[in-house]
Amino acid sequence: MSRLRFGTDGVRAVAHTELTLGFVRALGAAAAQVLGPQPFYIGRDTRESGAAFEQALAQGLADAGVSARSLGVAPTPAVAALCAADDHPGAMISASHNPWTDNGIKLFAAGGSKLSDREQDRVQSVLDEIPDTEPGDPIAVEDASAEISRYEAHVVDSLNGRRLDGARIVIDCANGAASAVAPTLLRSLGVDPIVLHASPDGRNINEGCGSTHLADLQAAVIAEGADFGLAFDGDADRVLAVDHEGTLVDGDEIIGICAIDRQARSELVEDTVVVTVMTNLGFRIGMRRRGIKVVDTAVGDRYVLEALDSGGWNLGGEQSGHVIFRDLATTGDGLLTAVQLLDTVRRRGRTLRDLADDTMRRLPQVLENVRVGERPSDLTFMAAAIAAAEADLGESGRVLVRTSGTEPLVRVMVEAEDIGAAQNTADRLVAVVREARP
């Protein structure tokens, strides 16, 4: 079996088969050499395999002379926030929205930011020279779980003393890292949350719940007559919402609602937001109508962060619910986003649905994944077909064709005023791919 390598967000694979303890120990040693020598904060989500991987990672750090401070079960943004506050590097042991059988490692540089491509390449280069070594006897790791209270205080302080008394909200904690933090944090702000899926057992994380399975949340919001609902993913770095009728309010709409509110308060730097190329055209049209500039990046919240820092802007994110308030955090933060969204809805005095409808009209989107014999190195063979499709759609549509970063796939995405036009355009582009790359 080939050794794991970094993807767009650390490493992630089936626990104990593809992602082994020996590999994690080697990764800890490599990370320590590149990102140390300060102590590492380590957090993990609620997966059964998390504690063993934490011990393996700590042993790898110790192999390179670096100590670990264990936060125990903690949201990914809590790790990032403490790394930022104390200028320490860190690691989060999580496979995000994947099932419990998977696990992964996300690394943070000192200061709390995800690794740049250059930093990731440096860790990979060192890692390639370190053999896998099974962990030995357990080593003592400092218990820093009490530090989570500092993160909670940071999220509360983001409201500058405002409260959320009387808000009636349903939250789905995905049986993940939000389970112990989100309910108490919201209660401290005056919310009396109706809590779903906050009883992790090591194997039920994301199982039929959380931001990838909204049915329970939607039903509960309607049954309870709640203002709206919020669903976190397994490591709580992203959140999606549903309105009082149970209709999805995704990351595009959340970003748009917060951007418009910040613009009105002169708190949106240069009236600019940063999103990825997958963000719906309806968002772009809605922002243009408000005089808000949209900057695009490649898919991945770390690319959004890099663009925010490069431009000095303060709001961006992804359709999936990764939202970065750059003046408040170094990474996507589901809890912080939830609090900011709640605060915005209350201050605006309107329903979440009203605000979402004012923000954008989602255009129909068709996404086709075309399997090819060999992943193309570039897409110049598609240039003429893409140009023709864009000319046909005009400003009322959009075409995005890209290769998969991990599989022999060409991804074709088309947005248009109606689903029929989008599907017809996508079908024509798919035919071109199949003819050129059988």
Beta strands, then each sheet from edge to edge (+ up, - down):
strand 1: 11-14
strand 2: 40-44
strand 3: 68-73
strand 4: 90-93
strand 5: 102-108
strand 6: 142-143
strand 7: 169-172
strand 8: 194-196
strand 9: 228-232
strand 10: 239-242
strand 11: 248-249
strand 12: 272-276
strand 13: 293-297
strand 14: 315-317
strand 15: 323-325
strand 16: 365-371
strand 17: 398-403
strand 18: 409-415
sheet 1: 1+ 5- 4+ 2+ 3+ 6+
sheet 2: 8+ 7+ 9+ 10- 11+
sheet 3: 13+ 12+ 14+ 15-
sheet 4: 16+ 18- 17+
end
